[in-house]
Amino acid sequence: MIGMLDTILSRPRTVLTMMVVMVVAGLLTYINIPKEANPDIDVPVYYVSITQQGVSPDDSERLLVRPMETELRALEGLKEITSIASQSHAAIILEFNIGSDKDKVLADIRDKVNLAKAELPTDAEEPAIFPTNLALQPTIIVTLSGNVPERTLFTHAKKLQDEIEAISSVREANLRGTREEQIEVLLDLTKLESYDITQEELLTAVAQYNRLVPAGFIDDGNARFNLEVPGLVENAQDVYSIPIKQNGEGVVTLGEVADIRRNFKDASSYTRVNGKPAMSIEVVKRIGTNIIANNKEVREIVDGFTKDWPSTIKVTYMIDQSNFIFEVLGSLQSAIMTAIALVMIVIVASLGIGSGILVGISIPASFMVGFLILSAVGLTVNMMVMFGMVLTVGMLVDGAIVVTEYANRKIAEGMPAKDAYPRAAKLMFWPVVSSTATTLAAFLPLLLWPGVPGEFMSYLPIMVIIVLSASLLTALIFLQQWV
C-alpha cells in the first residue's frame, strides 16, 4: 500500500488534475442531484380495501374479511396481518419481512385476492390493493375553489389534471373532492301506463342495452368484413335512444317515457378551502426525480394554464414539500457552514493560519468527492444524508490534521515542504487509515438495524462511510498538491 501511495504521489500533475475534476464534478452533482425530504424506502406493507355499500361491521367481518384472510394467510414471507371491519368497508393490512421481492409479493397478493373474490358477495366492489412507499406521497397539492357550479369546477379540474400529468417528472395527478358522474332517469308513470310498459320490461331493456354484442363477419370470397351491433352507451343521445318496447310500427325509447339528466352521485365527503367548495389535485412525482424542480415546473404549468380562467375560480397550492426541503436543506447547509467555520477557528488557533487553511480545504473537497460517490451509487440528497454530513464535519479533518502536523514538524527541522508532506503522508498512512477504520466500525452496526427503522437510519452510516472515505483520499493524496 505504501508503494502504491508513493507511485501516486510521484505524479503530481495527474493527481492535481484528478482532484480538480472530482471536486468540480462533485459540485455539479450536488447542484443537479435529486433532492427529497425523506429517503426512498420500500415499506413492505400492503393495504387491501373492499367496499360493499350498506353492509354492517359484523357482516363486513363475516362476509368480506374472513374469506380474504383465509387466502392471504398462506402468503410467503408474511410477518403480520391486521384486519379492520367497518360500515360498508373492510380493510386488510399485510406486513412482510424486510428484503422481500416487492414485485413477487404484489403478484402473490393479487393471485390470493382473485381466489378470495369468488367467496365475496356479488354486490361487493372490486378489491383494491395499495402498496406503501414513502416516496410516492403527494409532493404538492393544487386546489381549485370558488362559489361556482360543481360541474364548472369539475370541468376545469379535469383539464388541469391532464396538463399536470403531461409533465415528464410527474408520476400521477389524482383528483380529489369530486363525485362520480351518473345519469339520473326520472320515469313518467303516466307515459309508462299509456304505452303499457311494465317495470320488468323497462329494467330488462336498460340492462341488456349497454353491452358489446359480437355479430360475426361476412365473407364473400374476396374479403372479410366484421359486423358490429351498436349497443354501447357512449354519449347522452345513446341513453335517450335506448329502445324499450315496440308499439305498433314505432319503437318507444327511454327518452319518451323519462326525464334524463346528468348528475353526480351523493357526496360521502366534502372538500373546502377558505370556506369555499373546492377540488384538489394531488401530484405524485416519479421516484428519483428532483422534487424541487418537479414542484417548480408544476407551478409554472398551472400558472400558465389558468391565467385566462374566470376570477371566480381561485387556484392555490397546499403542502408543497419543496418548501420543507428548502427549509431543511437550508438549515442543514447553515449548520454545516457554521461547523466548518468553528473547525477552522480551532485549527487556526492550534496549527496556525497556513496549516489551518490547508486543513480547511479538505472539508469542502471531501464533501464534493462524497457527493460524487453518492450519485455514483444511485442515492439522492435527503434529510438523513444531510444529517450524516453534519455529523462528519468534525471527524473528516482528523486525517488532514495528523498529516499536516507531522509535515510541519519536519519543516521545522529543516526539511523542504515539497518533501515533508509526501513523507508525512507515507509515514502517517497506517495511523490515519486505522483511525478512520475505527470510526467507521462504530457506525457499521447501524447498517444491521432491522426493519423499516433500519432502512431509514441506514442512510446515516452510509453517508458517514462515504464522506470519511473521501476525507482519507483527500488527506493522503490531494492535500499534498497544495504545498
Buried (B, 14 or more C-beta within 10 A) or exposed (E): EEEEBEEBBEEBEEBBEBBEEBBEBBBBBBEEBBBBBBBBBBBBBBBBBBBBEEBEBEBBBEBBBBBBBEBBEEBEBBBEBEBBBEEBBBBBBBBBBBEBEBEEBBEBBEEBBEBBBEEBEEEBEEBEBEBBBBBBBBBBBBBBBBEBEBEBBBEBBEEBBEBBBEBEBBBBBEBBBBBEEEEEBEBEEEEBEEBEBEEEBBEEBBEEBEEEEEEEEEEEEEEEEEEEEEBEBEEEEBBEBBEBBEEEEEEBBBBBBBEBEEEBEEEEEEBEBEEBBBBBBBBBBBBEBBBBBBBBBBBEBBEEBBEEBEEEBBBEBEBBBBEBBEEBBEEBEEBBEEBBEEBBEBBBEEBEEEBBBBBBBBBBBBBBBBBBBBBEEEBBBBBBBBBBBBBBBBBBBBBBBBBBBBBBEBBEEEBEBEEBBBBBBBBBBEEBBEBBEEBBEEBEEBEEBEBBEBBBBBBBBBBBBBBBBBBBBBBBBBBBBEB
